[in-house]
Amino acid sequence: MPSHDLTKTFHSFACSGDELSSETSELIVETTLEIVINRKKHVLIMFTSQMIRELVVGYLFTEGLISNITEIEECIVSLVRKEDGDQVPGFLGQKGIMV
């Protein structure tokens, strides 16, 4: 899976009184993550593309889908092609809970 930079440089303009100035800002980049459990799409969330497994395990625990990490039999991180052709990082799984 390709690594993504956590930040991206953006150019913008700021207005102070009657003056307009050019600025450069570093902003955090978010992308979509689709969680698929047992071949069923569960949720599509926005996230920063680091610590994906930890995010998903925490999400599953918080939502009450698992009570212990040992319930996860397999965890696969891959790119998922959406209907519009875009590829997003996704977790594919099958019961235990395979995410």
N, C-alpha and C positions, 0 to 999 in steps of 0.2 A: 504494500500500500504506500503511495507516495507520502512523503512527509510534507507538512504544510507549515509555513512560517506563522508564528503566533501573532506577529504584528505586520502591518503594511503602512507604507508612507502615503499620505494623502496631501494634496495641495488644495488650499482653500483661501478665501479672502475674509478679512475682518474689517469691520467698520467701527471707527471710533470718532464720534462727532462727525465732521465732514471729510475725514480722511479714510481712505481705503488702502489696506496693506495686504500683501501676499504673505501667507503663512504655510508652514509645513508641519503636519501633525502625524505622530505614530498612533495608530488605532489598532485595537485588538481585532483580529479576524475571526469571525464565527462561520461555521459551516453546518450543514444538516447531518444528523445521525438518525438512521432508521433502525429501530430495534425490532427484529423478527424472531418470534418464539414459536418453535414447533411449526415452522413454515407459514405462520400467520403474522401478518404485519401488526405490530402492537402499538408503536408510537413513533412519531417523527419529531425530534427535538433539535434545537440549536445548541451548539457547543463549540468550545475552543478545542482544536484537534490534538489534544494531548491527554494522556491517561484515559484512553477510551474504555479499556476493560474495567478500570476502577469506577468510572462514571456509570457504566451499565450495571455492574454488580450493586452499587449503591442505589441505583434507581429500582432495580428488581426487589431489593430488600425493603426500601422505603414504601414501595407500592404494595408490599405484602405478597409478592409473587414467589418469594423464597424466604425461608427463615434462617437458612444457613448456606454458606458458600458451597458446601459439599453437595447441595442439590443440583448444582450446575454440572452436567456431565460433559459438555463440550462447549467451547466458545470459539467462534470463527469470526475474524474481522476481515471484511472484504469490501470491495466497491460494489454497490448495487446500482443498476441502471434503472432510472425512473422512466415512466411512460413518455416524458418529454425528451428523453435521451441523455439527460444529465446523469453523471455518476456521483454518488454520495457514499461516504463510509457507512457500512452497515454491519450489524451483528446478525448472523444467521444461526438458527438453532433448532433443536428437536429435543423432545422430552427425554430425560430428567427434566431439568430445564436446560436446554442447550440454547445458548444465546448467540 
